[in-house]
Amino acid sequence: MKRSWRGVLLMCLVLFLNIVFTQKAIHQYYYEHYVATIVYAALNVILFPIAVWLYRVERKVR
Amino acid sequence: MSEKQPDRNNKIPFEEDNYTHNIRKNEERRLDRRTFMKTIVGAAGVFAVSTLPWGALAMRELANGGEKSYAKAAIPGSAGLRVGEAVEFAYPSEHDTALLIRLGENEYKAYQNACTHLRCPVVWDGGRTELVCPCHHGFFDPANGAPTAGPPRRPLPEIALSVEADGVYAIGVKRYEA
C-alpha cells in the first residue's frame, strides 16, 4: 500500500503555525502591541477550520 | 491468514477496506496517518481557544485607550540604600513585585522583577552586578533591563523613578520603545 504523506506534512505545518502564532500573540501582548496580539489570536482561530478542512480532504487519500 | 485461505493468498490488495493485513506491530494503528491528523485538528482547536483570552485582554486594553496612569508611591527602604544594593518593593499594585537597584551615587534603576521567560522572581546579584533569574539562569543587564543570557527574550519592564530628598519614589511603568 502506498500512502500519501501530503496530509501529514500539511498538518505539521498547521501545528508549527499554531505554535508560532501563540508565542507571538503572548509576546506582543507584553510589548503592549495590542493590535498585533488580536491579529495573531485571530490567525490561530482561523487555523482551526483550516485544519478541519484539511483533515476532511486528506483522510481518504490513498 | 494465508494458510487457511489458499485461494486468497498473494492477492494484493485483499478485499478489505482497512488494510489491517499489513500491521506488523501491536497497536500500530494507535497513531497512524489519520489518527495523527485528527490529533492535530484537536491541537489546533486547543491553540485557538487558548489564545482567545489574550485577544480579549488586548481588546480591553485598546478599549481603555493607550496611556495608563500610575500612582506615585514611596519605595520603603530606599532612603538607606547603599551603592550596589537592591531593595524589593511592590509596584504598581501590591501583587506586582519590583526591584530598586542603586547603581551609583545618584543612579537608581527599578524593574518589575517577574522574569520575562516564565515569571520567576528575578534577584539582584551584587557580586556579579547582574539581575539573575534563578529558575532557568536568565540574566539581565541592570543598566537597561535587557536580557543578556538564558531563555528570556524580552527586557524587564522599567519603572520610572523620582529621586527626592527623603527617598526614591516610583512614578510609573515605562512603555517598551520597541
gemmi code that builds the backbone of each chain (N, CA, C; Angstrom):
import gemmi

chains = {
    "A": [
        ("MET", (0.837, -1.198, 0.000), (0.000, 0.000, 0.000), (0.866, 1.240, 0.000)),
        ("LYS", (0.530, 2.168, -0.864), (1.297, 3.415, -0.908), (0.476, 4.502, -0.233)),
        ("ARG", (1.082, 5.115, 0.771), (0.367, 6.161, 1.490), (0.682, 7.515, 0.884)),
        ("SER", (-0.236, 8.466, 1.102), (0.056, 9.854, 0.770), (0.467, 10.568, 2.053)),
        ("TRP", (1.595, 11.219, 2.028), (2.088, 11.923, 3.216), (1.766, 13.408, 3.159)),
        ("ARG", (1.039, 13.828, 2.098), (0.766, 15.254, 1.948), (-0.036, 15.786, 3.142)),
        ("GLY", (-1.063, 15.009, 3.563), (-1.887, 15.447, 4.690), (-1.079, 15.588, 5.962)),
        ("VAL", (-0.165, 14.637, 6.194), (0.664, 14.677, 7.402), (1.547, 15.916, 7.391)),
        ("LEU", (2.145, 16.209, 6.219), (3.034, 17.369, 6.126), (2.248, 18.662, 6.313)),
        ("LEU", (1.052, 18.747, 5.695), (0.243, 19.961, 5.844), (-0.183, 20.145, 7.295)),
        ("MET", (-0.522, 19.017, 7.975), (-0.926, 19.104, 9.373), (0.253, 19.544, 10.252)),
        ("CYS", (1.454, 19.082, 9.913), (2.643, 19.525, 10.654), (2.820, 21.028, 10.494)),
        ("LEU", (2.539, 21.529, 9.272), (2.644, 22.969, 9.029), (1.629, 23.731, 9.879)),
        ("VAL", (0.406, 23.187, 9.982), (-0.626, 23.820, 10.811), (-0.162, 23.883, 12.262)),
        ("LEU", (0.380, 22.769, 12.760), (0.832, 22.738, 14.155), (1.959, 23.735, 14.381)),
        ("PHE", (2.891, 23.822, 13.408), (4.006, 24.759, 13.505), (3.484, 26.197, 13.578)),
        ("LEU", (2.540, 26.535, 12.678), (1.987, 27.898, 12.675), (1.238, 28.186, 13.971)),
        ("ASN", (0.525, 27.177, 14.503), (-0.165, 27.330, 15.789), (0.813, 27.743, 16.880)),
        ("ILE", (1.940, 27.046, 16.943), (2.927, 27.334, 17.989), (3.487, 28.731, 17.806)),
        ("VAL", (3.814, 29.099, 16.554), (4.400, 30.417, 16.276), (3.410, 31.523, 16.633)),
        ("PHE", (2.153, 31.377, 16.210), (1.171, 32.445, 16.451), (0.868, 32.598, 17.937)),
        ("THR", (0.831, 31.469, 18.664), (0.580, 31.552, 20.111), (1.695, 32.314, 20.805)),
        ("GLN", (2.930, 31.949, 20.461), (4.104, 32.620, 21.047), (4.088, 34.103, 20.726)),
        ("LYS", (3.805, 34.438, 19.451), (3.798, 35.838, 19.004), (2.707, 36.632, 19.732)),
        ("ALA", (1.513, 36.030, 19.833), (0.390, 36.742, 20.452), (0.743, 37.138, 21.883)),
        ("ILE", (1.332, 36.209, 22.634), (1.631, 36.479, 24.040), (2.747, 37.524, 24.152)),
        ("HIS", (3.790, 37.387, 23.319), (4.880, 38.363, 23.396), (4.412, 39.751, 22.989)),
        ("GLN", (3.597, 39.849, 21.936), (3.124, 41.169, 21.501), (2.218, 41.789, 22.558)),
        ("TYR", (1.508, 40.938, 23.333), (0.684, 41.480, 24.421), (1.579, 42.166, 25.448)),
        ("TYR", (2.673, 41.513, 25.839), (3.548, 42.112, 26.850), (4.326, 43.305, 26.300)),
        ("TYR", (4.540, 43.343, 24.976), (5.173, 44.511, 24.361), (4.165, 45.648, 24.181)),
        ("GLU", (2.917, 45.419, 24.589), (1.832, 46.404, 24.502), (1.493, 46.751, 23.058)),
        ("HIS", (1.696, 45.786, 22.144), (1.221, 45.936, 20.763), (-0.088, 45.159, 20.661)),
        ("TYR", (-1.170, 45.830, 21.089), (-2.421, 45.083, 21.274), (-3.072, 44.691, 19.965)),
        ("VAL", (-2.914, 45.524, 18.927), (-3.499, 45.173, 17.628), (-2.836, 43.904, 17.092)),
        ("ALA", (-1.507, 43.839, 17.215), (-0.783, 42.646, 16.750), (-1.236, 41.409, 17.520)),
        ("THR", (-1.477, 41.562, 18.831), (-1.966, 40.431, 19.641), (-3.276, 39.896, 19.084)),
        ("ILE", (-4.200, 40.824, 18.755), (-5.508, 40.401, 18.241), (-5.338, 39.718, 16.884)),
        ("VAL", (-4.432, 40.242, 16.044), (-4.201, 39.637, 14.723), (-3.701, 38.194, 14.891)),
        ("TYR", (-2.719, 37.992, 15.779), (-2.172, 36.638, 15.950), (-3.205, 35.698, 16.566)),
        ("ALA", (-4.000, 36.202, 17.514), (-5.054, 35.363, 18.116), (-6.062, 34.962, 17.044)),
        ("ALA", (-6.418, 35.929, 16.162), (-7.377, 35.630, 15.089), (-6.795, 34.606, 14.122)),
        ("LEU", (-5.499, 34.750, 13.794), (-4.863, 33.771, 12.893), (-4.923, 32.371, 13.496)),
        ("ASN", (-4.705, 32.281, 14.820), (-4.761, 30.987, 15.496), (-6.159, 30.392, 15.414)),
        ("VAL", (-7.177, 31.247, 15.537), (-8.559, 30.772, 15.452), (-8.857, 30.298, 14.031)),
        ("ILE", (-8.356, 31.043, 13.029), (-8.614, 30.682, 11.627), (-7.961, 29.340, 11.271)),
        ("LEU", (-6.836, 29.028, 11.924), (-6.145, 27.766, 11.627), (-7.016, 26.547, 11.958)),
        ("PHE", (-7.919, 26.691, 12.929), (-8.732, 25.532, 13.325), (-9.651, 25.054, 12.195)),
        ("PRO", (-10.498, 25.939, 11.575), (-11.284, 25.458, 10.430), (-10.425, 24.976, 9.266)),
        ("ILE", (-9.258, 25.592, 9.083), (-8.356, 25.115, 8.021), (-7.928, 23.679, 8.318)),
        ("ALA", (-7.616, 23.404, 9.606), (-7.198, 22.051, 9.987), (-8.331, 21.051, 9.774)),
        ("VAL", (-9.568, 21.453, 10.126), (-10.719, 20.566, 9.922), (-10.884, 20.276, 8.435)),
        ("TRP", (-10.783, 21.329, 7.617), (-10.942, 21.171, 6.170), (-9.855, 20.263, 5.599)),
        ("LEU", (-8.612, 20.476, 6.047), (-7.500, 19.634, 5.579), (-7.751, 18.177, 5.936)),
        ("TYR", (-8.244, 17.959, 7.175), (-8.499, 16.582, 7.609), (-9.534, 15.927, 6.708)),
        ("ARG", (-10.607, 16.673, 6.376), (-11.667, 16.105, 5.536), (-11.156, 15.790, 4.141)),
        ("VAL", (-10.306, 16.673, 3.620), (-9.784, 16.451, 2.267), (-8.818, 15.273, 2.256)),
        ("GLU", (-7.977, 15.186, 3.296), (-6.847, 14.260, 3.246), (-7.122, 12.887, 3.857)),
        ("ARG", (-8.224, 12.713, 4.580), (-8.378, 11.435, 5.298), (-8.577, 10.272, 4.329)),
        ("LYS", (-9.172, 10.518, 3.129), (-9.462, 9.415, 2.215), (-8.383, 9.204, 1.163)),
        ("VAL", (-7.341, 10.012, 1.207), (-6.304, 9.898, 0.183), (-5.574, 8.574, 0.349)),
        ("ARG", (-5.420, 7.843, -0.721), (-4.719, 6.564, -0.653), (-3.432, 6.655, -1.450)),
    ],
    "B": [
        ("MET", (-3.243, -15.953, 8.107), (-4.411, -15.715, 7.272), (-4.288, -16.495, 5.970)),
        ("SER", (-3.107, -16.431, 5.359), (-2.966, -17.006, 4.023), (-2.982, -18.535, 4.041)),
        ("GLU", (-2.508, -19.153, 5.185), (-2.504, -20.619, 5.211), (-3.919, -21.182, 5.188)),
        ("LYS", (-4.827, -20.495, 5.886), (-6.202, -21.004, 5.968), (-7.014, -20.728, 4.708)),
        ("GLN", (-6.608, -19.700, 3.980), (-7.386, -19.342, 2.798), (-6.456, -19.313, 1.579)),
        ("PRO", (-6.097, -20.493, 1.071), (-5.125, -20.522, -0.025), (-5.611, -19.774, -1.266)),
        ("ASP", (-6.955, -19.722, -1.427), (-7.458, -19.053, -2.623), (-7.202, -17.545, -2.602)),
        ("ARG", (-7.016, -16.971, -1.377), (-6.798, -15.529, -1.289), (-5.316, -15.171, -1.227)),
        ("ASN", (-4.496, -16.239, -1.194), (-3.074, -15.985, -0.994), (-2.493, -15.168, -2.147)),
        ("ASN", (-1.702, -14.165, -1.751), (-0.966, -13.328, -2.690), (-1.850, -12.460, -3.584)),
        ("LYS", (-3.116, -12.390, -3.247), (-3.951, -11.416, -3.961), (-3.830, -10.080, -3.229)),
        ("ILE", (-3.177, -9.156, -3.862), (-2.947, -7.862, -3.215), (-3.578, -6.783, -4.064)),
        ("PRO", (-4.378, -5.876, -3.582), (-4.796, -5.824, -2.188), (-5.919, -6.809, -1.891)),
        ("PHE", (-5.990, -7.203, -0.614), (-7.082, -8.063, -0.185), (-8.391, -7.310, -0.246)),
        ("GLU", (-9.471, -8.061, -0.254), (-10.793, -7.434, -0.307), (-11.183, -6.955, 1.090)),
        ("GLU", (-10.556, -5.926, 1.539), (-10.928, -5.359, 2.830), (-10.666, -3.867, 2.745)),
        ("ASP", (-11.331, -3.129, 3.594), (-11.264, -1.679, 3.433), (-10.358, -1.002, 4.455)),
        ("ASN", (-9.784, -1.748, 5.364), (-8.991, -1.052, 6.389), (-7.509, -1.431, 6.390)),
        ("TYR", (-7.095, -2.279, 5.465), (-5.668, -2.609, 5.297), (-5.009, -3.089, 6.584)),
        ("THR", (-5.725, -3.854, 7.401), (-5.117, -4.310, 8.649), (-4.157, -5.472, 8.424)),
        ("HIS", (-4.142, -6.049, 7.211), (-3.266, -7.204, 6.985), (-1.796, -6.832, 7.008)),
        ("ASN", (-1.472, -5.535, 6.823), (-0.048, -5.183, 6.798), (0.446, -4.635, 8.136)),
        ("ILE", (-0.340, -4.848, 9.204), (0.115, -4.394, 10.514), (1.117, -5.401, 11.061)),
        ("ARG", (2.273, -4.897, 11.429), (3.363, -5.767, 11.886), (3.566, -5.707, 13.392)),
        ("LYS", (3.118, -4.607, 14.014), (3.367, -4.443, 15.445), (2.045, -4.314, 16.181)),
        ("ASN", (2.098, -4.626, 17.490), (0.925, -4.392, 18.323), (0.621, -2.901, 18.358)),
        ("GLU", (-0.649, -2.553, 18.297), (-1.114, -1.174, 18.437), (-0.533, -0.245, 17.378)),
        ("GLU", (-0.235, -0.783, 16.215), (0.328, 0.079, 15.175), (-0.691, 1.118, 14.704)),
        ("ARG", (-1.959, 0.774, 14.809), (-2.975, 1.719, 14.336), (-3.282, 2.817, 15.340)),
        ("ARG", (-2.669, 2.770, 16.525), (-2.993, 3.785, 17.519), (-2.563, 5.184, 17.055)),
        ("LEU", (-1.430, 5.284, 16.372), (-1.048, 6.577, 15.801), (-0.688, 6.372, 14.337)),
        ("ASP", (-1.710, 6.093, 13.541), (-1.480, 6.009, 12.105), (-1.684, 7.400, 11.503)),
        ("ARG", (-1.645, 7.456, 10.180), (-1.686, 8.742, 9.494), (-2.953, 9.524, 9.839)),
        ("ARG", (-4.103, 8.816, 9.792), (-5.370, 9.511, 10.004), (-5.518, 9.965, 11.455)),
        ("THR", (-5.094, 9.111, 12.397), (-5.193, 9.487, 13.817), (-4.296, 10.669, 14.120)),
        ("PHE", (-3.125, 10.703, 13.460), (-2.222, 11.845, 13.642), (-2.914, 13.140, 13.204)),
        ("MET", (-3.574, 13.067, 12.041), (-4.256, 14.277, 11.538), (-5.381, 14.696, 12.482)),
        ("LYS", (-6.099, 13.710, 13.016), (-7.166, 14.015, 13.983), (-6.595, 14.716, 15.211)),
        ("THR", (-5.441, 14.204, 15.694), (-4.804, 14.801, 16.873), (-4.452, 16.262, 16.613)),
        ("ILE", (-3.922, 16.540, 15.401), (-3.528, 17.919, 15.094), (-4.756, 18.823, 15.010)),
        ("VAL", (-5.871, 18.299, 14.474), (-7.094, 19.104, 14.431), (-7.510, 19.477, 15.861)),
        ("GLY", (-7.429, 18.491, 16.768), (-7.741, 18.770, 18.169), (-6.793, 19.792, 18.765)),
        ("ALA", (-5.498, 19.652, 18.441), (-4.500, 20.593, 18.970), (-4.767, 21.994, 18.430)),
        ("ALA", (-5.138, 22.083, 17.143), (-5.432, 23.403, 16.560), (-6.591, 24.056, 17.304)),
        ("GLY", (-7.591, 23.233, 17.687), (-8.712, 23.760, 18.468), (-8.257, 24.262, 19.822)),
        ("VAL", (-7.384, 23.489, 20.480), (-6.887, 23.884, 21.805), (-6.088, 25.191, 21.709)),
        ("PHE", (-5.224, 25.292, 20.684), (-4.430, 26.520, 20.492), (-5.358, 27.715, 20.253)),
        ("ALA", (-6.398, 27.499, 19.407), (-7.320, 28.606, 19.091), (-7.993, 29.108, 20.363)),
        ("VAL", (-8.482, 28.164, 21.192), (-9.171, 28.562, 22.426), (-8.199, 29.220, 23.399)),
        ("SER", (-6.948, 28.705, 23.437), (-6.008, 29.226, 24.442), (-5.542, 30.637, 24.124)),
        ("THR", (-5.577, 31.071, 22.847), (-5.155, 32.450, 22.553), (-6.310, 33.436, 22.673)),
        ("LEU", (-7.556, 32.931, 22.759), (-8.707, 33.848, 22.853), (-8.613, 34.795, 24.058)),
        ("PRO", (-8.243, 34.302, 25.276), (-8.155, 35.247, 26.400), (-7.152, 36.373, 26.141)),
        ("TRP", (-6.043, 36.080, 25.444), (-5.044, 37.124, 25.158), (-5.650, 38.171, 24.230)),
        ("GLY", (-6.417, 37.692, 23.222), (-7.098, 38.625, 22.324), (-8.085, 39.482, 23.092)),
        ("ALA", (-8.811, 38.848, 24.030), (-9.804, 39.594, 24.821), (-9.123, 40.640, 25.701)),
        ("LEU", (-7.991, 40.255, 26.334), (-7.248, 41.210, 27.172), (-6.748, 42.379, 26.320)),
        ("ALA", (-6.246, 42.064, 25.103), (-5.737, 43.114, 24.221), (-6.866, 44.061, 23.826)),
        ("MET", (-8.051, 43.496, 23.547), (-9.194, 44.343, 23.176), (-9.584, 45.255, 24.340)),
        ("ARG", (-9.525, 44.702, 25.556), (-9.869, 45.514, 26.722), (-8.882, 46.669, 26.869)),
        ("GLU", (-7.586, 46.374, 26.651), (-6.574, 47.428, 26.742), (-6.812, 48.492, 25.678)),
        ("LEU", (-7.176, 48.065, 24.460), (-7.431, 49.032, 23.388), (-8.651, 49.888, 23.721)),
        ("ALA", (-9.675, 49.229, 24.315), (-10.894, 49.974, 24.663), (-10.625, 51.017, 25.737)),
        ("ASN", (-9.681, 50.691, 26.663), (-9.338, 51.656, 27.703), (-8.536, 52.831, 27.164)),
        ("GLY", (-7.929, 52.640, 25.989), (-7.162, 53.719, 25.365), (-5.784, 53.860, 25.935)),
        ("GLY", (-4.803, 53.534, 25.114), (-3.359, 53.629, 25.344), (-2.809, 53.899, 26.728)),
        ("GLU", (-2.637, 55.160, 27.081), (-1.849, 55.501, 28.255), (-2.540, 55.086, 29.555)),
        ("LYS", (-1.736, 54.516, 30.449), (-2.263, 54.179, 31.764), (-1.756, 55.219, 32.759)),
        ("SER", (-2.479, 55.389, 33.845), (-1.997, 56.310, 34.869), (-1.545, 55.495, 36.076)),
        ("TYR", (-0.475, 55.967, 36.680), (0.086, 55.259, 37.824), (0.160, 56.216, 39.009)),
        ("ALA", (-0.088, 55.680, 40.176), (0.016, 56.498, 41.385), (1.481, 56.613, 41.794)),
        ("LYS", (1.848, 57.749, 42.376), (3.197, 57.921, 42.886), (3.301, 57.204, 44.232)),
        ("ALA", (4.355, 56.399, 44.396), (4.472, 55.633, 45.634), (5.902, 55.680, 46.149)),
        ("ALA", (6.044, 55.899, 47.444), (7.368, 55.876, 48.055), (7.857, 54.434, 48.107)),
        ("ILE", (9.157, 54.230, 47.893), (9.725, 52.883, 47.950), (10.309, 52.675, 49.346)),
        ("PRO", (9.719, 51.760, 50.135), (10.211, 51.556, 51.507), (11.648, 51.041, 51.484)),
        ("GLY", (12.487, 51.612, 52.321), (13.873, 51.165, 52.422), (14.806, 51.812, 51.430)),
        ("SER", (14.298, 52.725, 50.603), (15.155, 53.321, 49.577), (16.077, 54.390, 50.156)),
        ("ALA", (15.690, 54.985, 51.289), (16.483, 56.097, 51.833), (17.860, 55.626, 52.296)),
        ("GLY", (17.916, 54.458, 52.941), (19.197, 53.989, 53.468), (19.947, 53.060, 52.533)),
        ("LEU", (19.537, 52.991, 51.261), (20.143, 52.040, 50.316), (21.561, 52.486, 49.946)),
        ("ARG", (22.531, 51.542, 50.023), (23.901, 51.882, 49.653), (24.166, 51.513, 48.195)),
        ("VAL", (25.205, 52.071, 47.616), (25.554, 51.789, 46.216), (25.847, 50.295, 46.060)),
        ("GLY", (25.253, 49.681, 45.035), (25.466, 48.251, 44.796), (24.462, 47.368, 45.501)),
        ("GLU", (23.516, 47.978, 46.212), (22.494, 47.192, 46.902), (21.145, 47.350, 46.199)),
        ("ALA", (20.254, 46.446, 46.531), (18.927, 46.492, 45.928), (17.873, 46.247, 46.992)),
        ("VAL", (16.666, 46.746, 46.741), (15.558, 46.505, 47.661), (14.315, 46.153, 46.844)),
        ("GLU", (13.545, 45.197, 47.398), (12.351, 44.760, 46.688), (11.153, 45.558, 47.173)),
        ("PHE", (10.261, 45.898, 46.252), (9.033, 46.590, 46.642), (7.908, 46.138, 45.713)),
        ("ALA", (6.704, 46.627, 45.977), (5.536, 46.233, 45.171), (5.046, 47.445, 44.386)),
        ("TYR", (4.972, 47.301, 43.061), (4.514, 48.402, 42.220), (4.162, 47.862, 40.839)),
        ("PRO", (3.130, 48.325, 40.142), (2.153, 49.339, 40.532), (1.085, 48.839, 41.505)),
        ("SER", (0.791, 47.536, 41.524), (-0.170, 47.064, 42.528), (0.587, 46.230, 43.549)),
        ("GLU", (-0.081, 45.872, 44.609), (0.603, 45.109, 45.665), (0.986, 43.704, 45.199)),
        ("HIS", (0.432, 43.269, 44.053), (0.755, 41.931, 43.554), (1.902, 41.926, 42.547)),
        ("ASP", (2.363, 43.117, 42.117), (3.473, 43.195, 41.165), (4.744, 43.549, 41.930)),
        ("THR", (5.654, 42.599, 42.016), (6.880, 42.919, 42.749), (7.891, 43.568, 41.804)),
        ("ALA", (8.738, 44.391, 42.407), (9.730, 45.127, 41.632), (11.007, 45.229, 42.448)),
        ("LEU", (12.077, 45.658, 41.771), (13.386, 45.691, 42.394), (14.014, 47.055, 42.138)),
        ("LEU", (14.410, 47.740, 43.211), (15.121, 49.015, 43.065), (16.605, 48.751, 43.307)),
        ("ILE", (17.443, 49.198, 42.362), (18.886, 48.982, 42.483), (19.575, 50.347, 42.510)),
        ("ARG", (20.515, 50.519, 43.430), (21.305, 51.749, 43.426), (22.632, 51.442, 42.727)),
        ("LEU", (22.763, 51.906, 41.500), (23.949, 51.583, 40.694), (25.085, 52.558, 40.955)),
        ("GLY", (24.742, 53.826, 41.283), (25.779, 54.828, 41.529), (25.287, 55.794, 42.596)),
        ("GLU", (26.093, 56.824, 42.850), (25.740, 57.778, 43.896), (24.352, 58.371, 43.668)),
        ("ASN", (24.091, 58.772, 42.416), (22.775, 59.325, 42.101), (22.072, 58.540, 41.001)),
        ("GLU", (22.475, 57.280, 40.853), (21.911, 56.485, 39.765), (21.077, 55.339, 40.326)),
        ("TYR", (19.785, 55.447, 40.150), (18.867, 54.390, 40.593), (18.171, 53.799, 39.379)),
        ("LYS", (17.925, 52.500, 39.427), (17.142, 51.845, 38.381), (16.145, 50.926, 39.066)),
        ("ALA", (14.942, 50.806, 38.492), (13.948, 49.887, 39.055), (13.272, 49.135, 37.928)),
        ("TYR", (13.070, 47.843, 38.147), (12.422, 46.995, 37.147), (11.385, 46.133, 37.836)),
        ("GLN", (10.339, 45.803, 37.079), (9.441, 44.757, 37.576), (10.229, 43.463, 37.528)),
        ("ASN", (10.195, 42.679, 38.606), (11.148, 41.570, 38.681), (10.546, 40.210, 38.339)),
        ("ALA", (9.413, 40.183, 37.618), (8.922, 38.905, 37.092), (9.700, 38.614, 35.814)),
        ("CYS", (10.438, 37.513, 35.813), (11.258, 37.166, 34.650), (10.368, 37.075, 33.416)),
        ("THR", (10.859, 37.609, 32.291), (10.045, 37.627, 31.067), (10.015, 36.271, 30.382)),
        ("HIS", (10.664, 35.281, 30.967), (10.565, 33.924, 30.421), (9.322, 33.244, 31.013)),
        ("LEU", (9.360, 32.928, 32.309), (8.217, 32.255, 32.934), (7.829, 32.907, 34.265)),
        ("ARG", (8.165, 34.178, 34.437), (7.710, 34.987, 35.553), (8.242, 34.552, 36.920)),
        ("CYS", (9.384, 33.896, 36.966), (10.036, 33.664, 38.253), (10.552, 35.001, 38.778)),
        ("PRO", (10.664, 35.180, 40.090), (11.199, 36.443, 40.596), (12.691, 36.573, 40.323)),
        ("VAL", (13.048, 37.699, 39.713), (14.451, 37.982, 39.395), (15.094, 38.624, 40.614)),
        ("VAL", (16.330, 38.234, 40.920), (17.019, 38.776, 42.097), (18.277, 39.523, 41.676)),
        ("TRP", (18.752, 40.394, 42.563), (19.938, 41.198, 42.285), (21.169, 40.483, 42.808)),
        ("ASP", (22.137, 40.235, 41.934), (23.399, 39.637, 42.336), (24.432, 40.750, 42.411)),
        ("GLY", (24.604, 41.291, 43.627), (25.505, 42.422, 43.794), (26.951, 42.086, 43.456)),
        ("GLY", (27.382, 40.848, 43.733), (28.755, 40.445, 43.457), (29.057, 40.464, 41.963)),
        ("ARG", (28.120, 40.004, 41.172), (28.349, 39.954, 39.720), (27.730, 41.165, 39.017)),
        ("THR", (27.031, 42.017, 39.808), (26.304, 43.180, 39.290), (25.446, 42.810, 38.077)),
        ("GLU", (24.574, 41.816, 38.309), (23.636, 41.383, 37.282), (22.310, 41.073, 37.951)),
        ("LEU", (21.262, 41.129, 37.172), (19.974, 40.616, 37.638), (19.884, 39.170, 37.188)),
        ("VAL", (19.548, 38.273, 38.113), (19.576, 36.846, 37.827), (18.209, 36.245, 38.070)),
        ("CYS", (17.736, 35.459, 37.111), (16.548, 34.649, 37.351), (17.031, 33.260, 37.741)),
        ("PRO", (16.769, 32.825, 38.982), (17.340, 31.558, 39.439), (16.698, 30.326, 38.799)),
        ("CYS", (15.511, 30.474, 38.211), (14.801, 29.282, 37.711), (15.531, 28.632, 36.534)),
        ("HIS", (15.834, 29.421, 35.497), (16.491, 28.837, 34.321), (17.736, 29.630, 33.938)),
        ("HIS", (18.305, 30.351, 34.916), (19.533, 31.110, 34.700), (19.413, 32.110, 33.567)),
        ("GLY", (18.412, 32.959, 33.692), (18.318, 34.109, 32.802), (19.042, 35.277, 33.457)),
        ("PHE", (19.743, 36.066, 32.649), (20.485, 37.210, 33.182), (20.032, 38.491, 32.497)),
        ("PHE", (19.954, 39.572, 33.273), (19.517, 40.848, 32.733), (20.548, 41.922, 33.071)),
        ("ASP", (20.672, 42.866, 32.131), (21.590, 43.989, 32.317), (20.926, 45.018, 33.236)),
        ("PRO", (21.562, 45.384, 34.373), (20.909, 46.340, 35.277), (20.796, 47.746, 34.685)),
        ("ALA", (21.583, 48.063, 33.647), (21.536, 49.409, 33.082), (20.263, 49.654, 32.291)),
        ("ASN", (19.754, 48.624, 31.601), (18.561, 48.842, 30.770), (17.534, 47.712, 30.851)),
        ("GLY", (17.794, 46.689, 31.641), (16.825, 45.606, 31.791), (16.829, 44.591, 30.676)),
        ("ALA", (17.744, 44.742, 29.706), (17.744, 43.830, 28.553), (18.306, 42.469, 28.946)),
        ("PRO", (17.764, 41.391, 28.382), (18.309, 40.066, 28.693), (19.691, 39.899, 28.069)),
        ("THR", (20.637, 39.355, 28.854), (21.990, 39.161, 28.326), (22.302, 37.688, 28.112)),
        ("ALA", (21.611, 36.794, 28.790), (21.851, 35.365, 28.609), (20.647, 34.596, 29.112)),
        ("GLY", (20.552, 33.342, 28.687), (19.486, 32.483, 29.172), (18.234, 32.577, 28.309)),
        ("PRO", (17.155, 31.936, 28.769), (15.960, 31.859, 27.932), (15.180, 33.170, 27.700)),
        ("PRO", (15.177, 34.168, 28.612), (14.305, 35.318, 28.350), (14.706, 36.101, 27.100)),
        ("ARG", (13.724, 36.608, 26.359), (13.962, 37.348, 25.127), (13.503, 38.803, 25.225)),
        ("ARG", (12.709, 39.117, 26.254), (12.104, 40.433, 26.379), (12.764, 41.152, 27.561)),
        ("PRO", (13.020, 42.476, 27.460), (13.584, 43.181, 28.606), (12.593, 43.228, 29.763)),
        ("LEU", (13.121, 43.410, 30.969), (12.251, 43.615, 32.137), (11.602, 44.996, 32.006)),
        ("PRO", (10.297, 45.120, 32.317), (9.668, 46.440, 32.258), (10.296, 47.375, 33.296)),
        ("GLU", (10.691, 48.565, 32.848), (11.380, 49.502, 33.734), (10.368, 50.406, 34.428)),
        ("ILE", (10.667, 50.740, 35.668), (9.791, 51.613, 36.440), (10.417, 53.009, 36.487)),
        ("ALA", (9.618, 54.019, 36.155), (10.098, 55.401, 36.185), (10.232, 55.832, 37.639)),
        ("LEU", (11.341, 56.535, 37.934), (11.634, 56.898, 39.322), (11.773, 58.409, 39.472)),
        ("SER", (11.521, 58.848, 40.679), (11.775, 60.238, 41.020), (12.598, 60.235, 42.309)),
        ("VAL", (13.838, 60.733, 42.222), (14.730, 60.729, 43.393), (14.533, 62.033, 44.150)),
        ("GLU", (14.112, 61.912, 45.388), (13.858, 63.109, 46.201), (14.681, 63.039, 47.491)),
        ("ALA", (14.624, 64.105, 48.265), (15.499, 64.212, 49.438), (15.246, 63.085, 50.441)),
        ("ASP", (13.994, 62.676, 50.606), (13.685, 61.685, 51.634), (13.590, 60.260, 51.095)),
        ("GLY", (14.005, 60.050, 49.870), (13.966, 58.692, 49.337), (13.605, 58.682, 47.862)),
        ("VAL", (13.403, 57.472, 47.351), (13.093, 57.311, 45.931), (11.609, 56.977, 45.795)),
        ("TYR", (10.961, 57.580, 44.791), (9.543, 57.339, 44.549), (9.363, 56.696, 43.187)),
        ("ALA", (8.457, 55.717, 43.113), (8.082, 55.126, 41.821), (6.939, 55.953, 41.263)),
        ("ILE", (7.065, 56.364, 39.984), (6.015, 57.228, 39.422), (5.343, 56.615, 38.196)),
        ("GLY", (5.775, 55.454, 37.738), (5.088, 54.855, 36.597), (5.888, 53.716, 36.008)),
        ("VAL", (5.266, 52.974, 35.107), (5.956, 51.903, 34.391), (6.189, 52.394, 32.971)),
        ("LYS", (7.466, 52.345, 32.527), (7.790, 52.854, 31.185), (7.269, 51.903, 30.111)),
        ("ARG", (6.876, 52.491, 28.992), (6.471, 51.676, 27.851), (7.713, 51.139, 27.147)),
        ("TYR", (7.556, 49.970, 26.528), (8.641, 49.467, 25.691), (8.787, 50.397, 24.496)),
        ("GLU", (10.019, 50.712, 24.133), (10.203, 51.594, 22.981), (10.244, 50.820, 21.672)),
        ("ALA", (10.368, 49.491, 21.753), (10.463, 48.692, 20.519), (9.167, 48.774, 19.717)),
    ],
}
model = gemmi.Model(1)
for chain_id, residues in chains.items():
    chain = gemmi.Chain(chain_id)
    for i, (resn, *xyz) in enumerate(residues, 1):
        res = gemmi.Residue()
        res.name, res.seqid = resn, gemmi.SeqId(i, " ")
        for name, pos in zip(("N", "CA", "C"), xyz):
            atom = gemmi.Atom()
            atom.name, atom.element = name, gemmi.Element(name[0])
            atom.pos, atom.b_iso = gemmi.Position(*pos), 0.0
            res.add_atom(atom)
        chain.add_residue(res)
    model.add_chain(chain)
structure = gemmi.Structure()
structure.add_model(model)
structure.setup_entities()
